[in-house]
Amino acid sequence: MPDKIIEACDWIKDDFIDLLNDKIIHPKPNTYTYTKAIAEYLVYQESFRIPCVIVRPSIVGASWLEPFPGWLDNYNGPTGLYVAHNMGVLHCMVGNKEAAADIIPVDVVINMMLASAWFRGTGKTQKLNVFNCTSDRSNRVTWDMIQSYCNKISVKYPSKNLFYLPYFRFTTSRLVRNIACFLEQLVPAYFADFVLKALNRRPIFVKIQKKLQKAINVLETFTRMHLEFSTDNYLMLLNEMNSDDSQVMLNNYK
């Protein structure tokens, strides 16, 4: 049970947890999805005492409209990978180019949270509803489109902190990805750090690659497969709101 696992983490040493990590999170692919599942279970437990809803966003990216287009306060998720590509430190990932790149702007997620809280708080339902906050099927973007866009935008708007020639591609082969990352990312990173050390400056590029690899390992879980999400509750929520509110809060992101 999740509450037992959380309690055990308070007294088990981190090194031992790392050894058991794969067994603990099975069948989840990584701790990111596993901890989300734990959080949802805890919300489910509390939903019998307090009104709750669950909003499940897909891959959260930078804002679409509010507070202004492109806003973000960190480089987690796909936006950070866009920046890494534009700097020339990311060149290859495992992915299915025909699969949907279900990236949802952060302001759309916030609007869904507000609207779903209104729906539950006004007593329109007494059960725990789950709202999938995903891109609309009629306006689908694929990873192939993302790849093409990234390569075009890096030429049109080159980074001021360019490290290496920015070029990005998806591959279905993990071996190809590993070879490309080694030759095109790690080797230049070690060489650049060697030069920085020779100039008595702080080496940073290998550290960037290690952080980047952690982010890639999480995102590749979603780029490798095509996922379909039910939007029935989203459509039901639209029908419960008046036309003005639904247009502002939810409907306009189609």
N, C-alpha and C positions, 0 to 999 in steps of 0.2 A: 504494500500500500504506500502511496506517496508520502503520507505523514510519517510513516515509519522510516522511510528513506531519508527524509529531511532531518528527522531526529538523529539518525545514525551518523549523518554527515557532521554533526556537532562534536562527536567524540572519536570518529575514525580519522586517522592521519591521512593527509592529502596524498601521500605517496601510495598508500594502500588502495585508496579510492581510484587512483589512476590505473593501477593494475587490474581492478575489477570493472573498469569503465565500460568495456564492450559488453560484458555480461549483464551489467545493470541496465543499460539503455536498450538492449535487444528487445524488440525488433526495430527500434527507431534507428535511423542512419547516423545520427549525431546528437550531441547534448543539446544543441539548439532546439531541435524538434521535440526532444524528450522533455526538456524543462517546460516547453509550452504545453505539452500534454499534462504534466503534473499540475501546472497552474490552472488549467481548465477543470481538472478533477477537483481541486480545492474550491474553485468557484461553484462547481456543482454541489459540493457538500454544504456550502454556506447558503445556497439558493433556497433551501427549505426554511431558513430563518429570515433572510433579507432578500429584497427584490434584486435580481441579477439578470444580466444578459451577457452573451459572449460574442465578441466581434472578432472574426478571423480574417485578417488581411493576408494577401498573398505576399509578394515581395515589395516592401515599402521603399519608395524612392523619394526624390526631392519633390517639392510642392508644385502644384499645377497653377493655382491662382493666388492663394493666400499664404502668408502675408504679401508675397509677390512671387512670380514664376521663378522656379529654380531654387527657392529657399531651402536651406538645411542647416542644422547646427552641429553635424558631425559627418564623418566619412564612412560610417558603417553601411553595409548593404551595397547595392549595385552602383550607387552614386560614387562611392569611393573607388570602385573598379573603373568607372569611366575616367576619373581623374588619373588613376594609375596608368591606364592605357594612353591618355593624352600626353603624359609625361614620358612615355616610352619605357616603362618598367613592367608592363604586363603585355604579353604577346599571344598567349594561347591558353585555352581552357577546354575541358571536356564538355560537350554539349550536343544536343540534337537540334540542328538548325531549323528543322520544320516544326518544332514544338513551340507552344505559346510562351512568350516571354511575359508572364503575368505580373508586371510591375505596376503598382498602384501608387499614386501620389499621396504623400503624407496628409495633405489637407482633406483629401477625399476620405481617408480613414477616420480623421477626426470628426468630419461631418456625419459619417456613419455611426460613430460612437454616440454623438449627441442625439441623433435621430432615434437610435435604438433605445437609449436611456429614456427619452421622452415616451416612446411607445410602451415601455415597461412601467415607467413611473406614473403614467396616466391611467393605469389599470386596464389597458386594452387586452392584456393577457396576464395569466397568473403562473405560467410555466416558464422554464428556462429556455429561451430561444437562442439559436446560434445563427448569426448573420455572417455569411461569407462576403468579404469585401474584396472583390476581384474585378478584373477588367471585363468589359462587356464582350460577349462572343461575337457580336456584329462588328466590333472595332478591334479585332485581334492583331497583336504584334507578335512576330516570331523572332527567335534568336538570330536567324539569318538577317532579318531586317535590322536588328540591333547591331550586328557585326558590320553591316554595310554602312549604317549611320555613323558608328564610331570612327570608322576609317575615313569617311568623308569629312566629318566635323573636325577631326584632328588636323586635317590639311587646311580647312577653311579658318579655324581658330587655333593656331598652334600655341602650345603652352610656353609661358615665359621661363619655366623651369624644366625645359626639355633635357632629358638624360640620354635618350636613344631614339632612333627612328621609330615613330609610333605606327605600328601595324598590328592588327588583332585578327584572330581567326578562331573558330570553334573546330574541334575534331572529335570524332567518336572513339578514338584510340587513346587510352591512357598512356601507352608507351610513347606515342608521338608527342603527346602533351609533355611528358616528363623530359624527353630529349630536347624539345623546343624550349622548355623552361630553363633547362641546364645551359644550353648553348646561347640562348638569346636573352636570358635574364640573370642567371646566377654568375656565369663567367664574366659578363660586363660589370656586375655588381662587385665582385671580388677585385677585379682590376681597378675599378674606380676607388674602392676603399684603400687599395694599396697605394694609389697615387695620393689620396688624401693623407694617409699616414706619413708618406714621404714628405709632404708639405707641412707636416706637423698640425694637421687639422683632424677633427673628429670624424671617423668613418661612420657612414649612415646607411649605405645602400644595401648591404647584406641584411641589416636589421629590417629595412623596408621590405625586402623579399620574404623574410620569415613571417612578418605580420601579414603580408599579402597572401601568402600560402594558406594561412589559417582562414582568411576570408573566402578564398577560392574553394577550400574544402567544404565550407558550408553552402556556398552558392551552387556548386556543381551538383549537389543533391537535387536541385530544382531544374538546372539546365539540361540534365541528362534525360529527363522524362517529360512526357506530355500529361498534364494534369487537367481534369475537368472538375469544376466546382458548381454545386447547385446554387442558383440565385433565386429560388422560390421565396425565401423569407425577405430578400431584398425587394422583390416585386410586390410582395404583400405589404411591406412597409411603405412603399410608394403610394399604394392605393389608400392607405390609412391617412396620409397627409393631404392637406389642401394643395392646390396646384402651385401656388406661389412658393410655399415651403419646400415642396418636393423638387421644384425646379432649382432652387437655390442650394438646397442641402445635398441632393442626391442625383437627380435626373440629368443635370447638365454635364456630367462627366462622361456620358456615353459617347 
